[in-house]
Amino acid sequence: MKAQLYSQTGEKKSHVELPKLFSVRIREDIVKKYFEVDKFIQPYSPKPRAGLRQSATGTISHQRHDWKGHYGRGISRAPRKTMWRRGTQFFWVGANVPGTRGGRQAHPPKGIGVEKKINKKEIEVAMNSAFAATAHKDLVVRRYSTLEKIEHVPFVIESIPTKTKELKNLIKNIFGENSKLAFRVKEVRAGKGKTRGRKYKSNAGVLIITGNNENAKFAGFDIKPINEVSISDLYPLGRLTVFTQKALNDLNKEKKEKVK
């Protein structure tokens, strides 16, 4: 499989041969499994006796002349604990039940959730499939709802520019009409989400993968060396991706070393 090579200015040059892993069978089921394992969150739950650690009697008597009864007080039959007593006069505070201060939660998290496991071979298959998906037109179009068609994927450049302005011009020349999807756009969310800890929303933008020895940091772009790319960077499958030539060379070397 071959890919179009672009210069630092975005001009078409020649074609380069992609590593063999870009031609492997894409196993979406294993990729999804690895993604779920990678994003696993530690289960949590309250203590088993949380909100039940005080002595609160059950239904208190509402009959006449009963000792320590509720008769004539106009209060509910909720379990209560005694705070103080003056002769036959008692002061209670509701306890234990969910509707009271300091009581138990009605439906707390149960702590259900077993840590998912995945073996090394499945991880390798998942990562190979995720890289191969970047060279699959149908998966790329399926991921982006506003993308109707694309000429070729993935995009390969000689090397990454040194200035942000040059990188932006490079992305515009490469992607053309689809350059809006390549740039990360951050905007204020509409609605109540602004007051609920999610004021901003943004798209993922293009993923630029460099060689292990290439150093590049630009604001507004997701740039990672080949050895630091994770499954969350490539999932859902078909992300718009730009590789440098050194990144492809390093990817070839890693695969050859594993075969040995």
N, C-alpha and C positions, 0 to 999 in steps of 0.2 A: 504494500500500500504506500502511495506517495502523497505528499502534501505540498502545497504552494509555499515557497520561501519568499519572504519579504525583506527588503532592506530596512535600515533605521528610519527612513523617510516614508515607508509604506509603498515603495515601488516593487512590482513583481520582478523576481529575478529568475531563479530556476526552480526545480522540484527536488525535494529531499525524500529519502526513503525513511519511512517511519519504522520504529521497532516492531517486532513480531507481535507483541502483546496487544497492539491496536487492532489485530485481526482475530483475536480470540472470541469465543462464544460468550455473549453477555448474559450472565446469570443474575437477573433482577431479584430473584428470591433470596439469593445469598447476600447480595448487596444490601437489601432491606434488613436482613437479619443482622449483619455487621453494624449497620447504622443504629439499630435499636440497642445493640449491646454497647456501642460507643457512647450513646447519649444517656445510658442508664443512670437513674437518680436513686440515691440511697433511700430505702423505705423508712418511714417515720410514723410514730403513733404516740399518744399520751401514755402515761403510766396506767396499769390496769385499774388502780384504785383512785385515779385522779378525780377530785370532786366528791369523793365518798369517804374521805378520811376524818370525818367528824361524826360525833354521836348525835344523830337527829332521829327522833322517833317518827314512826309512820303516821297514820291517820289519827289525829288527836280527837278525843271524845267531844261531841257536841250535845251531850245529854245534860239535863239540869243537875245541879248539885254534885257533878263529878269533880273530883280533885284534879286540878291542873287541866281543866277542860276549856273548850273554845266557846261554850254556849253564850250567846248574847253579844259576842265581840264583832260579829260581821266579818270574819276572816275565813279564808279558804281552808281546805283540809290538807294543804301541802305539807310534807314533812318539815319539821322545824326543830331548831336547837335552842335551848334556853340560854339567854345571855345574862339575865339577872332575875332575882326574885325578892319581893318585899311582902312577906306574909303570904296571902293567897293571890297576890298580884304577880303575874309573870310577864316577862318580855321575851318574845320569841323572834327568831330570824329564820326565814326559809332557807333550806339547805338541801343538798343532794340532787334534787330534780333539775332538769336542764333550764327551766325558766327562772332560776334564782341566782343571785350573786354568789360566785364561788362554787356553784354546783357543777355537776358533770356536763360534758358536752352531749348533745343529743345524738349526733352521728359522727363521731370522731374518725379520723383515718385509722384503719385497722392494722396498719403495718404489713399489709399483704404485698408481696413482691419479692420474688426470688431472683437473685443476681443471675442474669443470663450468661451463658458461656458459649464460646466459639473457638474452634481449633485453628491452628496456624495455617493449615492448607486452605480452609474456608476464607481466612483473612486475605491470603494471597489471591485467591480466585475473585474475591470481592473487589480488591484494589485494581486488579488487572481489568475486570469488567468495567469499573468506574472510569479508568483511563480510556478504554476502548470506546466507551459511550460518547466521549468528547469528539470522536471521529465518525459518529453515526448521525447522519442528517435527520433521520426520522425522529430520533430521541431528542435532538436539539430543538426541532420544531415543536415536538410534543410538550417540552418543558415550558416554552415561552408562548403564551397565548396570543401575543401580538405579532409573532413571527410567522409569516406565511411560507416563506421558502428561503433557503440559503444555498449559495453556490457550492461552497466546499468548507469542510471542517477537518481537523483543527487548523489553527493559524500558527505558522512558524516564522519567527523573525531571526535575523542574524545575531543581534544583541540588543539589549535594552538601552534606550537613550539615557543621557545623564540629566536632562532637564525635564520638568513636568510639562512645559509647553510642547516640547518635542514629542513626548509620549502621547499627549492628547491628539496632536496632528497625526501621529502614526496610527492611533486607534481609529480616527475618523477616516483615514485613507483606506485602511484595511476593511472596516465593516461597512462603510458607505451609508446606505439608508438605515441600517440596523445599529448605527453607532449609539442611538439613545439607550439601547439595552446594555451596551458595554460600559457606560458611565454610571457610577453609583450616585443616585439621587436621594438626598435626605430631605424630608419635608414634615411639617407638623400634621399630626393625625387629626382627622375630623371627628367630632363627637366627644363623648364622655371619657374616652380613653386617655385624653390629655391629663385628666385628674386622677388617673389610676396607674401611674407609673409607666405608661407607654406613650409619652407625648409625641415621640418622633417615630417615623417608619421610613424604611429605605429598601431599595432593591439590592440584590447581591452584586450586580455588575460583572465585568469580565474577570476571570481568574488568570493571572499572569504567573507562569511557572518558570523559574530560573534555574540555572545550574547551582550546584552546592557551593561553588566558590564565587558566585556572582552576588554582589551586594547592591540592593536596590530598594529604596523606600520612597514612595510617593503618596501624598495625601489623596484620598479618594479612590485608590486602587487597591485591590486585594492581590498582593504579590507574595509568593512563597517559594522557597527553594524546593527542589524535587523531593528531598528526603524529609521535608516537614509537611507535605501534603497529607491531609487526613480524609477519611471518608465523608465527613461533614462538609468539606470544601467542594465535593463533587456530587453530593446527593441533594435533591433528586437528579437522576441521571440525565446527561445531555447539557451540562453547563458550558457556556461559551468560554473557551480556553485558548490562551496564547502561550506557546512554548518557545523558548529560545533554543538555539542549536545546541548549546552546552547542556541544557536540560535533557534533550533527547539523547545526547552522548552519555550523560551520567545514568540515564534510565537503562540504556543498553548495557553499560558496564555492570550495573547492579544485577541484571538478569543473568548475565554470563557468569558472574561470581556465584550466584545461587545454583546454577547448573553444575558448576565444578564441585 
